[in-house]
Structures are given as C-alpha cells and as structure tokens.
Amino acid sequence: MKTDTFSLKSLETNRAPKPPATKPIQPTPSPMTRTRNAVKRQKLATVESALFNPDVMFLLAALLDARDLCQVSLTCKTLGGERTDAVDGLSLVEEAARRQFECASVWERSCLPKYDDEGWIELYHHLLMLRSRLSFDQLVGDNIQYGGDKSIVKLISTDQPRSSCALCSNHVMRSGKHFAVFTGRGSTRVGVVRPVQIKRRDFGEGALKIFIPSWSSFWRYQIGQRTARWTDSNIHCCSVSTTNNIFADDGWSRWWDWTSHGPAGVSIDGFQSNTPIGLLLDLD
C-alpha cells in the first residue's frame, strides 16, 4: 500500500506542466491604414462640429415648427441631450428654440411669459401659434363641420335643433391684449374658454351630440383638466350670445365658474345679430 501510494505521487510530481495560454497576436496596422483612420476621424470631427453647433441649429430651427424640433431632439443624444458646458444645461435643440424666442418682437414676448415648468420648445410652439391665423382645432357636436378651412365652421341641418361647438384650443392666451373678429348668422355664441381638450373616448356613445362648455353637465370633466397655470381665477368661460332670449331682445354677455357658480352677466343694448362681432381679451 505504501509503494502504491508512492508510485501515484511520483506520477503526479513527474507530470509535465501545462503550457501557458497564449493570446492571439494582433497584426500591427500599417502606416497607410493608420493614416486612413486618422483622415476618417478628422472628417467625422469636421461634420460633427458643423452640424452639432448652436449657430447651425439656430438656423435650422427657423425652418421647423415645434413638433419637428421635438423629432430632431430624439434623433441622437448629441442634439437632444443636456450639455454640461451650456447655460442651464440646455440641449442644442432647446438652445435653438430659446434663441428663436429671444428674436421675437417685444409685444410677442410680453404675451408669452415663460412658466417655470415650461421648456423652450413648448414656448416656441406657442410663439408660432400666436403668429398663425386663428383656427378651430376641435369640433364637438354632431351637426357642425368645417367650411373650406379650419377658420370657418358651419352647422348641418338636423331634424332637431342642437348646440355644437368649435374650439381654438391650440391658441392659448396668457398675457397681453388679444383681438379677434367673428362673423356669424342666426343663433351664434362666441367667447373665451379655458384650454381644454374634449376627447370623445372619455364619453359614452351619443354623449357629445350636444356640447357647450357652459353647460353644467360638462363642468366636472373640464375642471378636471385644471393645472397650476390656470391660477386662482374663477372665470372659466365667458361668451356673447346673439340669440334673442327672455332676458334681452338685443344680446347677452355671460360668464361661468365651473366649480360652483351659475351664469352671471349683463344684457347688451343695441346688439345687432348677423353682423361681425369683435372680441378683445385684455390680460394685462
């Protein structure tokens, strides 16, 4: 037994050691290959310095709207990511939007004070909307449609008289003076309302056949979209009506508080229907 044990140990001791693992040898690039790689890196650096440049992005932003700028910011991190060497860490796209807004007129900037939680691309969007023609982006009701373009709406004849509404939800006014002229025929009501979105999927079938923002049945839905930007004002909707009613033969101006208050308003003497109506909103 001792001899067998010795023999096994001798075999283990005399076994040849394993050769160390060797790594594959990488071929050394030739001087010509190194030169080509250096040229490629130089070209790439030149392209990046030309494209990923605040001045270039500023010029490109003048050709794009806010939605396009958002798409550009998503194309790569260099365009949409924060920059440590920039003021407030703004991305190239945000910086371009900021510079576009700073080029606006004094009146335009006074109408659009920036909110604390607002990005420069969003503010640039509202600047473009301020410059654009007033249009109705929402039609609510089953007897209303566009007439030519989105600045004109018309009612569709139905068996029963129903009230429908056209909303300019994309044109949000926050400061300054704003004026618009509306031309209507027959029973017409024009006014100003909070920036709300009426989504059909939130209502049952047929629930929006008739819609007016001042109706109490829609108050809870609309006040549910309230944000801090609404401030503490209790006037959520106001309008001028050209419809003859029991209160006055000429016209009626009303406002509504969607939280608790019913309509309040005054009659308008000498108000003529079927004539242009000018509305001035003074937020100063």
Buried (B, 14 or more C-beta within 10 A) or exposed (E): EEEEEEEEEEEEEEEEEEEEEEEEEEEEEEEEEEEEEEEEEEEEEEEEEEBBEBEBBBEBBEEBBBEEBBEBBEEEEEBBEEBEEEEEEBBBBBBBBBBBBEEBEEEBBEBBEBEEEEBBBBBBBBBBBBEEEBBBEBBBBBBBBBEEEBEEBEBEEEEEEBBBBBBBBBBBBBEBEBEBEBEBEEBBBBBBBBBBEBEEEEBEEEEBBBBBBBBEEBBEBBBEEEEEEEEEEEEBBBBBBBEBEEEBEBBBBBBBBBEEEEBEBEEBEEBEBEEEBEBEEEEE
